[in-house]
Amino acid sequence: MGAKRGTARVAGGGVRARAAIALVPFVVAGLVAGCDDGKIVVGPPVDAWEWTALGGPDAPTPALVGNHETLVVVGGDLLLGTAEGVWRRPLAGSAQWARAGLGGFSVHALAVTADGGRIIAAGTDPEDDAAPTVWYSTSGGTDWVPAAVWPRGAPGGPEAGLSFPFYTLEPDPADENVVYGGLDADSIAVTVDGGATWVLANGAESPNFGDPCVPHRPKGANVLLQGCELPLDTAWLGALDVNEQDRFALTGFRFVFGYPNLVELGNRRINSIVAPPARANRILVGVEGGLVELTSKSGSWSSAADVDARWIYRSESDTRHRPYAYIRAIAPLGDSGRPVLFGGTVNGENEVLSLFEENGGIVRRIDAPFALEDPRVEQAVRLDADDVLIVISDVTPGGRRTSKVYRLRRD
C-alpha cells in the first residue's frame, strides 16, 4: 500500500415544470438577462420543460472533477461516477441505481470511445497513492480492468511510485483506440490501445504544476485544444497539432483565444468545452462567469486571427438573477450550437439554480420544480434537440453532497 494522500413535485412523481478565476448576473421574476457580445436582453418566460427525476445513488459526489463528466449513456443505461465507485440504472423506467464496479475508488471522469466499444474511467484510491488511476471496460461497465501502465513517479525521484491523477478524459473522434487524459496543468497522457497503457505526451516524466486544463479533440481538424488558466489568473485556449503517426507527440502550440490578449478572457477559468452536433469548426466554452462560442474560420484552429468569438452569456458580478456561475454543463440544443442549455455553480453557496437556456439571443434562467439547498449543475448530456440529461449535486441535511440525474424534455 502506498501513502494516503420550494416544493413542487417532479415528473415521475409527476408534475410538468416551467421552467484557474471570476463569477455571473439576471433579471425579473424567473427571467434571466441574456448576454450576446455584452448586450443585455430580457426575455419572456421560457417554454415549458418537463422534468423527470431519475434519482441518484446514495454516494458522495466526487471532489476531484475537471471537465465535469461523471455521467455517460451506454446503450440504454446510465453510468454515473461517484466517490464510491460507478453506479448504473436504465434510462427508461423506474429502476433503482445499483453498483457497477470500482467500489472503494472515487471515480470522477467517464468517457466512451469513438466506436462505443469501451468505457474509460478515471479516479483515485483514497487509501493508496500508488494504485491505478484509470480503468477500462469492454463489457458496457459490467466489469473493469485497471490500466497496465499509467502515469507514475519515476523510480529514484521524489515522487517515485506515486500515481498521478487524471482530471479529464477526451476520446479521439476518429480512432476508437485513442483517448487523451488531462492531468495537472496542461499535461496530457495518451493511450493508443483503448486504455490499457498510458504515456505522458512529448516524453514528459511528470505533470506540470498548475490547475488542470480542459482538453478537447475537435472532429474537423488534427488538433487538440486546451482551455487553461495557467499560470493563475491567466486564461486562454490553445491548440496543439496531432500527429497521426506518433500520437504521443503534440507539437506546434499556439494561443487561439485569450492570452496574450488580456481583454478577451482575463482570468475567467475555462471549465468545460463542448462541440455542437453539426459544426466541426465550432466549440462552446464554459468559463468563469460566462459561456462563449468560438468558431475557427479555416477549421484548423491555426491562430487567434482564425477564431471568431461570440459571448452567449457573460456576468461581471454575482447577483441572484444573474449569477456569476462557473459554467460546467453545456448541451447544444441546435445542430450549430444554439439554442443551448447550460449551467454551473457560483464560487460559494448557490442561493439559486444556475441553469440557463439561450434561444434567439435571449438567455433565461430555469428554476427547478422542487426545493434545492445548494445546487450545482455538474453536467449536461444532449440526447436530442429537446431532450437533455442534467446532473445536479446538492447537499443533504447531514451536509453530504450527492448527485442526482434529471431528464428535461419538451414538445
C-alpha positions as CSV (number, residue, x, y, z in Angstrom):
1,M,0.0,0.0,0.0
2,G,1.2,3.5,-0.8
3,A,0.9,6.6,1.4
4,K,-2.6,8.1,2.0
5,R,-2.8,11.1,0.3
6,G,-39.6,25.4,-2.6
7,T,-41.6,22.1,-3.0
8,A,-43.2,21.2,-6.4
9,R,-43.1,17.5,-7.4
10,V,-41.0,16.3,-10.4
11,A,-42.4,14.3,-13.3
12,G,-42.3,10.6,-12.4
13,G,-43.9,11.8,-9.3
14,G,-45.3,13.7,-11.9
15,V,-45.5,17.4,-12.4
16,R,-44.6,19.4,-15.5
17,A,-42.3,22.3,-14.6
18,R,-41.8,25.5,-16.4
19,A,-39.3,26.4,-16.2
20,A,-7.9,28.6,-12.6
21,I,-11.0,33.0,-11.8
22,A,-14.3,35.2,-11.5
23,L,-18.5,34.7,-11.3
24,V,-22.3,35.9,-13.2
25,P,-26.0,38.2,-13.4
26,F,-30.1,38.1,-14.4
27,V,-33.4,40.0,-14.2
28,V,-37.1,39.9,-13.2
29,A,-39.3,37.1,-11.8
30,G,-37.7,34.0,-13.1
31,L,-36.4,35.7,-16.2
32,V,-32.7,35.9,-17.0
33,A,-30.9,38.7,-18.6
34,G,-29.4,37.4,-21.8
35,C,-25.9,38.4,-22.9
36,D,-24.7,38.5,-26.5
37,D,-21.5,40.3,-27.1
38,G,-22.1,42.3,-24.0
39,K,-25.7,43.3,-24.8
40,I,-28.3,42.5,-22.1
41,V,-31.8,41.4,-23.2
42,V,-34.7,40.3,-21.0
43,G,-37.0,37.7,-22.4
44,P,-40.5,36.3,-21.7
45,P,-40.9,33.1,-19.6
46,V,-39.1,30.1,-21.0
47,D,-41.2,27.4,-22.8
48,A,-42.2,24.5,-20.5
49,W,-39.6,21.8,-19.8
50,E,-40.9,18.6,-18.3
51,W,-38.5,17.4,-15.5
52,T,-38.3,13.7,-14.8
53,A,-36.3,12.7,-11.8
54,L,-34.0,9.7,-12.4
55,G,-32.6,9.9,-8.9
56,G,-29.1,9.1,-7.9
57,P,-27.1,6.7,-5.7
58,D,-26.6,7.3,-2.1
59,A,-22.9,8.1,-2.7
60,P,-21.0,11.3,-2.4
61,T,-20.2,13.4,-5.5
62,P,-16.5,13.1,-6.3
63,A,-14.5,16.2,-5.3
64,L,-11.8,15.8,-8.0
65,V,-13.6,17.0,-11.1
66,G,-12.0,18.6,-14.2
67,N,-14.4,18.7,-17.2
68,H,-17.4,17.5,-15.1
69,E,-18.0,14.3,-17.0
70,T,-19.2,11.8,-14.4
71,L,-22.2,10.7,-16.5
72,V,-22.2,8.6,-19.7
73,V,-25.0,6.9,-21.6
74,V,-24.2,3.4,-22.7
75,G,-26.9,1.6,-24.8
76,G,-30.0,2.1,-22.7
77,D,-28.2,2.6,-19.4
78,L,-26.8,5.5,-17.4
79,L,-23.4,5.1,-15.7
80,L,-22.5,7.6,-13.0
81,G,-19.2,8.1,-11.3
82,T,-19.2,8.8,-7.6
83,A,-16.8,9.0,-4.7
84,E,-17.9,5.3,-4.0
85,G,-17.4,3.8,-7.5
86,V,-19.6,3.6,-10.6
87,W,-23.4,3.1,-10.4
88,R,-25.9,2.1,-13.1
89,R,-29.6,2.4,-13.9
90,P,-31.7,2.2,-17.1
91,L,-32.5,5.4,-18.8
92,A,-36.1,4.3,-19.1
93,G,-38.4,3.0,-16.4
94,S,-38.1,3.5,-12.6
95,A,-35.4,1.0,-11.6
96,Q,-33.1,2.0,-8.8
97,W,-29.4,2.8,-9.1
98,A,-27.1,-0.3,-8.5
99,R,-23.4,-0.6,-8.1
100,A,-21.5,-1.2,-11.3
101,G,-17.9,-1.7,-10.1
102,L,-14.9,0.1,-8.9
103,G,-16.1,0.2,-5.3
104,G,-13.6,1.7,-3.0
105,F,-12.4,4.2,-5.7
106,S,-13.5,7.7,-6.2
107,V,-14.5,7.9,-9.9
108,H,-14.7,11.5,-11.3
109,A,-14.5,11.0,-15.1
110,L,-16.1,8.6,-17.5
111,A,-15.8,8.6,-21.3
112,V,-16.9,6.3,-24.2
113,T,-14.5,5.7,-27.1
114,A,-15.4,6.8,-30.6
115,D,-16.9,3.4,-31.6
116,G,-18.8,3.0,-28.3
117,G,-16.9,-0.2,-27.6
118,R,-15.1,0.8,-24.5
119,I,-15.7,2.9,-21.4
120,I,-12.8,4.6,-19.8
121,A,-12.9,5.6,-16.1
122,A,-10.6,7.9,-14.2
123,G,-10.4,8.2,-10.4
124,T,-8.3,7.7,-7.3
125,D,-7.9,5.3,-4.4
126,P,-8.3,7.3,-1.2
127,E,-6.2,4.7,0.7
128,D,-3.4,4.1,-1.8
129,D,-1.3,6.7,-3.6
130,A,0.3,4.1,-5.8
131,A,-2.9,2.5,-7.1
132,P,-4.1,2.8,-10.7
133,T,-5.9,6.0,-11.6
134,V,-7.5,4.8,-14.8
135,W,-9.5,1.7,-15.9
136,Y,-11.4,0.5,-18.9
137,S,-14.4,-1.7,-19.6
138,T,-15.2,-3.7,-22.8
139,S,-18.4,-5.0,-21.3
140,G,-20.5,-1.9,-21.1
141,G,-19.4,-1.3,-17.5
142,T,-20.2,-4.8,-16.2
143,D,-16.5,-5.2,-15.2
144,W,-13.4,-3.1,-15.2
145,V,-9.7,-3.7,-16.0
146,P,-7.0,-1.4,-14.5
147,A,-4.6,0.0,-16.9
148,A,-1.3,-1.9,-17.0
149,V,0.7,1.3,-17.4
150,W,-0.4,4.7,-16.2
151,P,1.5,7.9,-15.3
152,R,3.5,7.4,-12.1
153,G,6.5,9.0,-10.5
154,A,9.8,7.8,-11.9
155,P,12.0,5.4,-9.8
156,G,14.6,7.3,-7.7
157,G,12.7,10.6,-8.0
158,P,10.9,12.5,-5.2
159,E,7.5,11.0,-6.3
160,A,8.8,7.5,-7.1
161,G,5.9,5.1,-7.5
162,L,3.2,7.6,-6.8
163,S,0.3,7.6,-9.2
164,F,-0.6,10.9,-11.0
165,P,-4.4,11.5,-11.1
166,F,-6.3,12.2,-14.3
167,Y,-8.8,15.1,-14.2
168,T,-10.4,14.7,-17.6
169,L,-10.8,12.2,-20.4
170,E,-11.2,13.1,-24.1
171,P,-11.7,10.3,-26.7
172,D,-10.3,10.8,-30.2
173,P,-13.3,11.3,-32.5
174,A,-11.7,9.3,-35.4
175,D,-9.8,6.5,-33.7
176,E,-11.5,4.3,-31.1
177,N,-8.2,3.2,-29.6
178,V,-7.0,6.7,-28.8
179,V,-8.0,8.7,-25.7
180,Y,-6.4,11.8,-24.2
181,G,-6.2,12.2,-20.5
182,G,-5.7,15.6,-18.8
183,L,-3.6,15.7,-15.7
184,D,-2.3,18.6,-13.7
185,A,-1.8,21.9,-15.6
186,D,-1.5,21.4,-19.4
187,S,-0.1,17.9,-19.1
188,I,-1.6,15.2,-21.3
189,A,-1.3,11.4,-21.2
190,V,-2.3,9.4,-24.3
191,T,-3.5,5.8,-24.8
192,V,-3.4,4.2,-28.2
193,D,-4.7,0.8,-27.1
194,G,-8.1,1.7,-25.7
195,G,-7.0,2.5,-22.2
196,A,-4.6,-0.4,-21.4
197,T,-1.5,1.7,-21.4
198,W,-1.0,5.4,-20.9
199,V,2.1,7.5,-21.7
200,L,2.7,11.2,-21.0
201,A,2.9,13.2,-24.2
202,N,6.2,14.6,-25.5
203,G,8.4,12.5,-23.3
204,A,7.4,14.1,-20.1
205,E,8.2,12.2,-16.9
206,S,5.7,14.0,-14.6
207,P,2.9,16.5,-14.9
208,N,3.5,20.2,-14.9
209,F,2.3,22.3,-11.9
210,G,-1.0,24.2,-12.0
211,D,-4.8,23.9,-12.2
212,P,-5.8,21.3,-14.7
213,C,-6.7,22.4,-18.2
214,V,-9.7,21.1,-20.2
215,P,-8.8,19.2,-23.4
216,H,-11.0,18.9,-26.4
217,R,-10.4,17.0,-29.6
218,P,-12.5,18.6,-32.4
219,K,-13.8,16.4,-35.3
220,G,-12.8,18.7,-38.1
221,A,-9.0,19.1,-37.5
222,N,-6.0,17.2,-36.3
223,V,-5.5,19.3,-33.3
224,L,-6.0,19.0,-29.5
225,L,-7.5,22.1,-27.9
226,Q,-6.8,23.0,-24.3
227,G,-8.7,25.5,-22.2
228,C,-6.5,26.7,-19.3
229,E,-6.0,29.2,-16.5
230,L,-2.2,28.9,-16.4
231,P,-0.5,30.4,-14.7
232,L,-3.0,31.5,-12.1
233,D,-5.2,34.4,-13.3
234,T,-4.2,34.0,-17.0
235,A,-6.9,32.3,-19.1
236,W,-6.5,31.0,-22.6
237,L,-7.4,28.5,-25.2
238,G,-4.5,26.9,-27.0
239,A,-4.1,24.4,-29.9
240,L,-1.6,21.6,-30.4
241,D,-1.1,19.6,-33.6
242,V,-1.9,15.9,-33.5
243,N,0.5,13.6,-35.4
244,E,-1.4,10.5,-36.6
245,Q,1.9,8.7,-37.0
246,D,3.0,9.5,-33.4
247,R,0.1,10.1,-31.1
248,F,2.4,10.8,-28.2
249,A,3.8,13.9,-29.9
250,L,1.7,17.1,-29.5
251,T,3.5,20.0,-31.2
252,G,3.1,23.4,-32.8
253,F,1.5,25.0,-29.7
254,R,-0.3,28.4,-30.3
255,F,-2.7,30.6,-28.4
256,V,-6.1,30.9,-30.2
257,F,-8.2,32.8,-27.7
258,G,-7.5,34.8,-24.5
259,Y,-3.9,35.3,-23.5
260,P,-1.8,37.2,-24.7
261,N,-5.0,39.3,-25.3
262,L,-5.9,40.0,-21.7
263,V,-9.2,41.6,-22.6
264,E,-10.8,38.5,-24.2
265,L,-10.8,36.2,-21.2
266,G,-8.8,37.9,-18.4
267,N,-8.8,35.4,-15.6
268,R,-12.0,33.6,-16.4
269,R,-11.1,30.0,-15.9
270,I,-12.2,27.5,-18.5
271,N,-14.4,24.8,-17.0
272,S,-15.9,22.9,-20.0
273,I,-15.7,22.6,-23.8
274,V,-18.4,21.0,-25.9
275,A,-18.9,20.9,-29.7
276,P,-22.3,21.3,-31.5
277,P,-23.5,18.2,-33.3
278,A,-23.1,19.6,-36.8
279,R,-20.3,22.2,-36.6
280,A,-16.9,20.6,-36.7
281,N,-15.2,24.1,-36.6
282,R,-17.1,25.4,-33.5
283,I,-17.0,24.9,-29.8
284,L,-18.9,26.2,-26.8
285,V,-16.7,27.1,-23.9
286,G,-17.9,27.4,-20.4
287,V,-15.9,29.8,-18.3
288,E,-16.0,31.5,-15.0
289,G,-19.0,33.8,-15.3
290,G,-19.9,33.0,-18.9
291,L,-20.3,31.0,-22.0
292,V,-18.6,31.9,-25.2
293,E,-19.0,30.5,-28.7
294,L,-15.7,30.1,-30.7
295,T,-15.5,29.4,-34.4
296,S,-12.4,28.6,-36.4
297,K,-12.9,30.3,-39.8
298,S,-10.5,27.9,-41.5
299,G,-11.5,24.9,-39.4
300,S,-7.8,24.3,-38.4
301,W,-7.6,26.5,-35.3
302,S,-4.4,27.9,-36.8
303,S,-4.2,31.2,-34.8
304,A,-6.0,33.8,-32.8
305,A,-6.8,35.6,-36.0
306,D,-8.5,32.5,-37.3
307,V,-11.0,32.4,-34.4
308,D,-14.3,34.4,-34.1
309,A,-15.7,34.8,-30.6
310,R,-19.3,35.5,-29.6
311,W,-20.4,35.7,-26.0
312,I,-23.6,33.8,-25.3
313,Y,-23.7,34.7,-21.6
314,R,-21.4,36.9,-19.5
315,S,-21.6,38.2,-16.0
316,E,-19.4,40.8,-14.4
317,S,-20.7,40.4,-10.8
318,D,-22.8,37.9,-8.8
319,T,-26.5,38.7,-8.3
320,R,-29.4,36.4,-7.6
321,H,-31.0,36.9,-11.0
322,R,-27.7,36.8,-13.0
323,P,-25.3,34.6,-11.1
324,Y,-21.6,34.7,-11.7
325,A,-21.5,30.9,-12.4
326,Y,-18.6,28.8,-13.4
327,I,-20.2,27.1,-16.4
328,R,-19.6,23.4,-16.2
329,A,-22.6,21.9,-18.1
330,I,-23.3,22.6,-21.8
331,A,-25.9,20.9,-24.0
332,P,-26.3,22.4,-27.5
333,L,-30.0,22.0,-28.5
334,G,-29.4,23.2,-32.0
335,D,-27.1,21.4,-34.5
336,S,-25.0,24.5,-34.9
337,G,-24.7,25.2,-31.2
338,R,-27.8,27.4,-30.5
339,P,-30.2,27.2,-28.8
340,V,-28.2,25.9,-25.9
341,L,-28.9,24.7,-22.3
342,F,-26.0,25.4,-19.9
343,G,-25.3,25.7,-16.2
344,G,-22.8,25.6,-13.4
345,T,-22.1,26.9,-9.9
346,V,-21.0,30.0,-8.2
347,N,-17.8,30.1,-6.1
348,G,-19.6,29.7,-2.8
349,E,-23.1,28.8,-1.7
350,N,-25.7,28.6,-4.5
351,E,-28.8,30.5,-3.5
352,V,-30.4,29.8,-6.9
353,L,-30.0,27.2,-9.5
354,S,-27.6,28.4,-12.2
355,L,-29.3,26.7,-15.1
356,F,-29.9,28.7,-18.3
357,E,-31.3,28.5,-21.8
358,E,-30.2,30.7,-24.7
359,N,-32.6,31.0,-27.6
360,G,-32.6,33.7,-30.2
361,G,-30.0,35.8,-28.4
362,I,-32.0,35.8,-25.2
363,V,-30.8,34.0,-22.1
364,R,-33.3,32.9,-19.4
365,R,-32.7,31.2,-16.1
366,I,-34.6,28.0,-15.5
367,D,-35.8,27.1,-12.0
368,A,-36.3,23.6,-10.8
369,P,-39.8,22.5,-9.8
370,F,-38.6,21.3,-6.4
371,A,-36.7,22.7,-3.5
372,L,-32.9,22.8,-3.5
373,E,-30.4,23.7,-0.8
374,D,-27.1,24.5,-2.5
375,P,-27.4,23.1,-6.1
376,R,-24.5,22.8,-8.5
377,V,-25.2,22.0,-12.2
378,E,-22.4,19.5,-12.8
379,Q,-23.0,18.2,-16.3
380,A,-25.4,18.2,-19.2
381,V,-25.8,15.5,-21.8
382,R,-27.7,16.1,-25.0
383,L,-29.9,13.1,-26.1
384,D,-31.8,15.1,-28.7
385,A,-32.8,18.7,-29.6
386,D,-35.2,19.0,-26.7
387,D,-34.1,16.1,-24.6
388,V,-31.3,16.6,-22.1
389,L,-29.9,14.9,-19.1
390,I,-28.8,17.2,-16.3
391,V,-26.6,16.2,-13.3
392,I,-27.3,18.3,-10.2
393,S,-25.4,17.9,-7.0
394,D,-26.8,19.2,-3.7
395,V,-26.2,18.8,0.0
396,T,-28.2,16.5,2.2
397,P,-29.5,17.5,5.6
398,G,-26.4,15.9,7.0
399,G,-24.1,18.1,4.9
400,R,-23.0,15.4,2.4
401,R,-23.1,16.4,-1.3
402,T,-24.6,13.8,-3.7
403,S,-25.6,13.9,-7.3
404,K,-28.9,13.2,-9.0
405,V,-29.8,12.9,-12.6
406,Y,-32.8,14.7,-14.2
407,R,-34.2,14.4,-17.7
408,L,-35.5,17.6,-19.3
409,R,-37.9,17.3,-22.2
410,R,-40.4,19.4,-24.1
411,D,-42.6,19.1,-27.1
